Amino acid sequence: MTDFAATRALFHLPEGMIYLDGNSLGPLPLAAETRVAEVMRGEWGGELIKAWNSAGWITLPARIGDRIGRLIGAPAGSVATGDTLSIKVFQALSAALALRPDRTVVLSDTGNFPSDLYIAQGLLKALGRGLELRLVPPEKVANAIDESVAVTLITEVDYRTGRLHDMAALTAKAHAAGALTVWDLAHSAGAIPVDLTAADADFAVGCTYKYLNGGPGAPAFIYVAPRFADSAQPILSGWMGHEAPFAFDLDYRPHASVERMRVGTPPVLALSVLDTALDAWDAVDMTDVRAQSIRLSERFIAEVEARCPELELASPRDPLARGSQVSFRHPQGYAIMQALIANNVIGDFRAPDLIRFGFTPLYLSEDEVVEAARIIERVMTERLWDNPAYATRSAVT
Ligand SMILES: *Cc1c(COP(=O)(O)O)cnc(C)c1O
């Protein structure tokens, strides 16, 4: 059994704050501060350029890729890290499209995160061969997979509602139609058990600053199924993805493995934080995380619904049909969330009317969940949200 009291002790959690936003930005792992200080002083400061070899900076992206791989059912050597998720979406989608040159449709859904859709729009325009981004409602994806589809570009857990797609079933359906799959695991990695191998996924991407606690702007990851490791074409063909970067050849030759999805110099400080953050997962069983996440979210929904009938559940009621987050709908959602934040319950708001809460068993207890529901009740019954200060929207909501 995973010891969640032990994992909680690994994080800095501000006194009195109930943090229900680990689905947007995980908290600071205490050991990251020491690690970064060591990397700064000892490695960068003391070793300078030598540290690429002596401190293993150059292999850090691959070592971290393997650690993430363990959490998403990816074999060693199939996950590369670096850049941002948006860039990894671009790489995965472009590589998948190049493997299906006779097809014209990228299929996604209206619940997908805008950046994924924007990246697809930009890429399709640049490729200029009459490609189409086809968007259907999330529940219609399975039926929309036909033989025109080159690639499905689907985020497994809907960022707004938490609705969960059936990765294995959709992948099987896509393959039967001759299409390839790109799965975005932004709200899956560290949130729910993921088994890319069992699902037979082709490509997957994700970020590490949400449930994996890698810190703001932490490097992203990309998975390429081993069967495509030496045929997936990296459109962003940077020197770090070259077969031999330090041969300084004039021509690009991709690395034989997923390492070809690296682009430029890795962000060593950020990767070091992420490496330390991943220590928290060493003794964690994702099955326990899922069971506890369901316990927390079910308790939360029951408490909030009993106390605040004016809040409407926007997430699937069946816990097996959602990820590790829960949203409620209310026309005053933005102001309600500002009032909650002022009362030390941190979630976030997603336009037009959703208040969203993430459940992260590594550092969140059931008592906190119940206390959060009590505070939500107070914000609603005392109309604490009805305050002009909460009417103006900040840049980040
Ligand atoms: C969080 C998130 C992103 C953000 O992409 P970045 O490049 O890291 O800013 C993209 N897609 C999905 C599905 C997300 O949830």
The ligand as a Gaussian input file, in Angstrom:
#p B3LYP/6-31G(d) Opt

LIG

0 1
 C       -1.973000      22.105000     -19.649000
 C       -2.205000      21.671000     -21.041000
 C       -1.450000      22.178000     -22.110000
 C       -0.446000      23.274000     -21.903000
 O        0.588000      23.227000     -22.837000
 P        1.956000      23.983000     -22.534000
 O        2.710000      23.942000     -23.783000
 O        2.600000      23.267000     -21.389000
 O        1.605000      25.377000     -22.110000
 C       -1.663000      21.646000     -23.376000
 N       -2.591000      20.672000     -23.579000
 C       -3.352000      20.177000     -22.567000
 C       -4.345000      19.110000     -22.840000
 C       -3.189000      20.686000     -21.282000
 O       -3.960000      20.232000     -20.297000

